[in-house]
Amino acid sequence: MTSNVPESPSPADDAAQEAADAIAAAAQTDGPTARKRPKPGERRVQILQALATMLEQPGAERITTAALAARLEVSEAALYRHFASKAQMFEGLIEFIEQSVFGLINQLGEREPDATLRSRKLVTLLLQFGEKNPGMTRVMVGDALVFENERLQQRMNLFFDKIESALRQNLRESSVVAGAATPTVDAQADASVVTAFCVGRLQRFARSGFKRQPCENLDHSLSLLLPGGRL
């Protein structure tokens, strides 16, 4: 998974790289050791890694458990020993997305006192995560969930609701500091626009076959959406 990482990465950027690479590093199965019996829990990670990798193929159609099992060279029954359904496999990917992104957002809250910069860095880490994890991006924007259980899309909707809530909190703080007459209303409107921008960039990335990078000209875009600070 590759990305155009900005110059002078912040601790949040470094953490984003670590989070983006974690599942891949944990699930390496190539080489002569691939046939050894997996350790407890390792097979689950291998299944999720294979699913994420298959989702990275531009124009990939709906992934079946048969295709996933074939990629891993195991039976479908072996998959179901670790996951009760394909929906649970997608839930495993969603859990990874949630833990990685919200873990980084929590770090921003602790490390960045400036609310505007905090918002800009939040947008950056979210888009960088998608850029480094193309398969996860298809899950985030719902392209990979079209024919799957409805609860999966609802969970991703909730993910972006939480992103918007975090931005709203930061932007209200910025509005209060700036002396805005209606900081809560302003923050709500601005957070909605910024979240829509993030979703749009991720959708464009997925639907362009991963050619249009989410972080393309990002600093210029952020100067328009979130003026008052630079990364």
N, C-alpha and C positions, 0 to 999 in steps of 0.2 A: 504494500500500500504506500503510495507516494504522495507528496504534498509540496506546495510552494510555501515554505516556512518563512515568515518575515525575519528581517535582520534583527539582531539583539533580542532573542526570544526571552519572554518573561518566565518566572517560575511556573505560571499557569500554562504557558505554551509547552514547557518541558514536560509538565504533568500530562498535558493533552497527548503528547507523543507517546509517553509511557502507557497511558490508558488505551490509546489506539492500537498499540502493538501487543498488548498483554495477551489477548486471546490467541493471536497468531503464534506468539512465542510459546505459549503453553500447549499448543496443539500441533507442533511439528511432528509429522509422521513419516516423512520421506526417509529413504536410506535403509540400511540393513536392519535397523531396530524396529521398523514399522510393523513387523509381524509378531513382535513380542506381546504377551498378554498385557493389556493396559492396566495401570494401577487404578484403585477405586476412584471413581469420579473423572478419570482421564478420558474414558470413552465418551462421556457426555460432552466434554470440551471438544473432542475431535469431531463429534457430530455437528456441534454448533459451528465450528470452524469450517467444516465442509459445506454446510448450508450457506454461511456467509460468503464463501468463495464462489459458490455456484451463482449466488445473487449478483456477483460482480461482473458477470458476463453481460455485455450490452445487448439489450433486446431479449434477455432470457425470459422464457415463458414460465408458466406456473411450474414450480418444482414439485415433483412427486416423491413419495417415500421410496418408490422403486428406484428412481434415478439417484437419490441420495445414498441408498444402500449400495447401489452399483459403484458409485464413486469411492465409497469406503471399503468396497469388496467384502461386504458382510450381507447377511440376510435382512429382510425387512423385520423379521421377528427380533433380530438383535437390536434394532433401533428401538423397538417398543419395550425392550427390557429396561431402557433408560428414560424413555419419554412415553407417556400414555397416549399421546397423539401428536400429529404434526403441529397443531396449535401450541402445544407445550414447548416444542422446539423454537417456534417463533417467540414465545414468551421468554425463553432463555436469552435470545438475542436482545429483546426489548429490555430485559433486566440489566444486561451488560451496558446498553446505551444509557439507561437511567442512572445506574451507579457511576459510570464514568463521567457523564456530563454534570450531574448534580453534585458529585464529589468535587469537581473542579470549581463549580459555582460557589460552593461553600468555602473553598480555599480563597476565592476572590473576596468574599465577604470579610475574611479574616485579614487579608494582606493588603487590600486596596482601600484606603480611606476616602478617596475622591469618588463620589457617586457616579459622575459622568464617565470617568475612566473605567469604573467598574462595569458600567453598561457596555462600553465599547469592547472591553476585554471579554465580556460574556458573549457578545455576538461573534467575536473572533474565535473563541475556543469552540463554540458550537459549530461554526462553519468549517473550522480546521478539522474537527472530529469527523464531520461528514466527508471532507476531502480525503482524509486518510483511510476512511472505511467506506468505500463505494457501496458494498453490499448492504451495510447498515443504513446507508442513506436511502436505499430503496424501501427499507422497512419504515424509516422515519417519515417519509412522505406518503406512505401508503401504497406505492406501486406494487410492492411484493405481497400486499395483504388483500388485494381486490377479491380474490376467490377464497379467502380464508375466513376463519371464524370472526364474526362481527366484533367480538370483545377485544380483538387485537387492535383494530382501528380505533376503538373507543379509548384504549389505553394510550395509543400514540397521540390522540387528541388531547388527553389529559396531560401528557408530557409537554406539549406546546402551551397548554394553559398555565402550567407551572413556570415555563420559561417566561411567558408574558407577565405573570405575577411577580417574578423576580425583577424583571425590567421595570415594572410599574413601581415597585418599592424604591428602586434606585432613582428613577426619574422623579418621583415625588420629592425625594430628598434633595435632588438637584434643583427642583423648582422652588422649594422652600428657601434654600440658600440664595437663589437668585431673586427672591422676593416676589414671586408670582402671586397674582391675586387669587387664582384658583388652582393651587398646586395639585390637588387630587384629580380634578377633571383633566387638567393638562397631562398629567402623568398617565392616566388611563388611555387617553387618545394616542399619545406618543408611543406607549408600549405596544398598542395594537398595531401601529404602523411598522415599528421595528420588527415585531414578531412576524408580520406578513412578509417583510423583506427577507428574513431568514428562511422562512418556508419556501419563498419563491426562488431563492438562490439554490437551495437544496433540490427543489423540483427540477430546475433547469439543468443542474448537474446530472441527475438521474436520467432525464428524458433526452439529454444530448448524447447519451452513450458515454457519459463521464468525460466529455471533452471540454465543457464550459465549467471551469473551476469555480467553486463557491466563493473563494477569496479573491477573485479577479478584481483588481482596482478597489479593493475593500477600503483602504484608508480614505480615498476620495468619497466613497459612498457614506462612510461613517461621518465624515465632516459635514455632510448634508443632513443626515438623520440625527446625529448626536453631536452638535457643535460644542466646542468649549474644551476639548481635550484631545491629545494625541497619544497613541500607544507608545 
